[in-house]
Amino acid sequence: MATPIFQPVPCLMVVGSDDGLANEAARALPGITHLRVAHVAAAVERMLVTRPLVVIVDESVAGADFERVAECARDIRAEILRASIPLRANLEASLHSALVGAERARAEGLSARPRPVE
């Protein structure tokens, strides 16, 4: 009998304390599971288990903590987006693009790189 291969449920993770951003992301992608994590340590721990396709980090997360989240996201081939005014202006399109990029990266076995959103 072959060992089953784990296939995580496609999901999006929002890291930080911005309720508005989490709600906007939920409205932008209603058909995907959303995870909300307030603290960086918990986010990194959960990423290893849930393997989100996209991780959005809000403005409340400082530089060194952002790098911890970004490193873990790269390791699991997730797209990482840093919350900003331009991102919020085009949130739905940015999330769709990030989802496609992460799915492609995982299928090809490549590490996704953090993408600046301008």
C-alpha positions as CSV (number, residue, x, y, z in Angstrom):
1,M,0.0,0.0,0.0
2,A,1.4,3.4,-1.0
3,T,1.8,6.2,1.5
4,P,-0.7,8.9,0.9
5,I,0.7,12.3,0.0
6,F,-0.4,15.2,2.1
7,Q,-2.3,17.8,0.2
8,P,-3.1,20.9,2.3
9,V,-6.3,22.7,1.8
10,P,-5.6,25.9,-0.3
11,C,-5.7,28.8,2.1
12,L,-4.7,32.4,2.7
13,M,-3.1,33.7,5.9
14,V,-3.2,37.2,7.3
15,V,-0.6,38.0,9.9
16,G,-0.9,41.0,12.2
17,S,-3.6,42.9,14.0
18,D,-5.4,44.7,11.1
19,D,-9.0,43.6,11.2
20,G,-9.8,45.7,8.2
21,L,-7.2,44.0,6.0
22,A,-8.4,40.5,7.1
23,N,-12.0,41.4,6.3
24,E,-11.0,42.8,2.9
25,A,-9.1,39.7,2.0
26,A,-12.0,37.5,3.0
27,R,-14.3,39.5,0.7
28,A,-11.8,39.5,-2.1
29,L,-11.5,35.7,-2.0
30,P,-14.6,34.2,-0.5
31,G,-14.1,30.7,-1.9
32,I,-10.8,30.0,-0.1
33,T,-10.1,29.2,3.6
34,H,-8.7,32.2,5.5
35,L,-6.5,32.0,8.5
36,R,-6.0,34.9,10.8
37,V,-2.9,35.0,13.1
38,A,-2.0,38.0,15.3
39,H,1.5,37.1,16.3
40,V,4.6,36.2,14.2
41,A,5.6,33.2,16.3
42,A,2.2,31.7,16.0
43,A,2.1,32.5,12.2
44,V,5.4,30.7,11.6
45,E,4.3,27.7,13.6
46,R,1.0,27.4,11.8
47,M,2.5,28.0,8.3
48,L,4.5,24.8,8.6
49,V,1.3,22.8,9.2
50,T,-1.3,24.6,7.1
51,R,1.0,25.6,4.2
52,P,-1.0,28.6,3.0
53,L,-0.6,29.6,-0.6
54,V,-0.5,33.3,0.2
55,V,0.6,35.1,3.3
56,I,-0.3,38.8,3.8
57,V,1.6,40.6,6.5
58,D,0.1,43.9,7.8
59,E,1.8,47.1,8.8
60,S,1.8,46.2,12.5
61,V,4.6,43.6,11.9
62,A,8.1,45.1,12.2
63,G,11.1,44.5,9.9
64,A,12.8,41.6,11.7
65,D,9.5,39.8,12.4
66,F,8.5,40.3,8.8
67,E,11.7,38.6,7.7
68,R,10.9,35.6,9.9
69,V,7.5,35.3,8.3
70,A,9.0,35.8,4.8
71,E,11.6,33.1,5.3
72,C,9.1,30.6,6.4
73,A,6.8,31.5,3.5
74,R,9.6,31.0,1.0
75,D,10.4,27.6,2.6
76,I,6.8,26.4,2.0
77,R,6.7,28.1,-1.5
78,A,4.0,30.6,-0.5
79,E,3.7,34.0,-2.0
80,I,4.1,36.8,0.6
81,L,2.5,40.2,0.3
82,R,3.3,43.2,2.5
83,A,0.2,45.3,3.2
84,S,0.4,48.7,1.7
85,I,-1.9,51.3,0.2
86,P,-1.3,50.1,-3.4
87,L,-1.9,46.5,-2.4
88,R,-5.2,47.4,-0.8
89,A,-6.3,49.4,-3.8
90,N,-5.9,46.3,-6.0
91,L,-6.3,43.6,-3.3
92,E,-8.5,41.2,-5.3
93,A,-6.3,41.2,-8.4
94,S,-3.1,41.0,-6.3
95,L,-4.4,38.0,-4.3
96,H,-5.5,36.2,-7.5
97,S,-2.1,36.8,-9.0
98,A,-0.3,35.6,-5.8
99,L,-2.5,32.5,-5.7
100,V,-1.6,31.6,-9.2
101,G,2.1,32.2,-8.6
102,A,2.1,30.1,-5.5
103,E,0.3,27.2,-7.1
104,R,2.7,27.4,-10.1
105,A,5.7,27.5,-7.8
106,R,4.6,24.5,-5.8
107,A,3.8,22.5,-8.9
108,E,7.2,23.3,-10.3
109,G,9.0,22.9,-7.0
110,L,10.4,26.4,-7.1
111,S,10.7,28.8,-4.2
112,A,8.4,31.8,-4.6
113,R,10.1,35.1,-3.9
114,P,8.6,38.1,-2.0
115,R,7.0,40.4,-4.6
116,P,6.9,44.1,-4.1
117,V,3.5,45.5,-4.8
118,E,3.6,49.0,-6.2
